[in-house]
């Protein structure tokens, strides 16, 4: 740990913290296919933002045409 801490300029306790976090969280990361659910959620959010943008453009267009 001391060698890694010196090499990367961090405190050895930080390396222990990262190691423990990896050990505790690795099951979750690898259990769902390497973040497959997160990728699906990101894709859904992306589609929703695009839809919101489209609807805003349509609303603004119609508002300009209807309000003198």
C-alpha positions in Angstrom: 0.0 0.0 0.0 2.8 2.4 0.8 4.4 1.8 -2.6 1.1 2.6 -4.3 0.5 5.6 -2.1 3.9 7.0 -2.9 3.5 6.3 -6.6 0.2 8.1 -7.0 0.6 10.7 -4.3 -2.3 9.7 -2.1 -2.5 8.7 1.6 -2.4 4.9 2.2 -5.7 5.2 4.1 -7.3 6.5 0.9 -6.2 3.4 -1.0 -7.7 1.2 1.7 -11.0 3.2 1.5 -11.1 2.8 -2.3 -10.3 -0.9 -2.0 -13.1 -1.5 0.5 -15.5 0.5 -1.6 -14.6 -1.6 -4.6 -15.0 -4.9 -2.7 -18.4 -3.8 -1.3 -19.7 -2.3 -4.6 -18.3 -4.7 -7.2 -21.1 -7.1 -6.8 -23.6 -4.5 -7.7 -21.6 -3.3 -10.7 -21.1 -6.7 -12.2 -24.4 -8.2 -11.2 -26.5 -6.2 -13.7 -24.3 -6.9 -16.7 -21.7 -4.2 -16.3 -24.0 -1.3 -15.8 -26.7 -2.4 -18.4 -29.5 -0.9 -16.3 -27.6 2.4 -16.0 -27.0 2.5 -19.8 -30.7 1.9 -20.4 -31.7 4.6 -17.9 -29.3 7.0 -19.6 -30.8 6.2 -23.0 -34.3 6.8 -21.7 -33.3 10.1 -20.2 -31.7 11.1 -23.5 -34.8 10.2 -25.5 -37.0 12.1 -23.0 -34.8 15.2 -23.3 -35.0 15.1 -27.0 -38.8 14.8 -26.9 -38.9 17.7 -24.5 -36.8 19.8 -26.9 -39.1 18.8 -29.8 -42.2 19.7 -27.9 -40.7 23.1 -26.9 -39.9 23.9 -30.5 -43.4 23.0 -31.6 -45.0 25.0 -28.8 -42.9 28.1 -29.6 -43.7 27.8 -33.3 -47.4 27.6 -32.6 -47.3 30.3 -30.0 -45.6 32.7 -32.6 -48.3 31.9 -35.1 -51.3 32.3 -32.8 -50.3 35.3 -30.8 -49.9 38.5 -32.8 
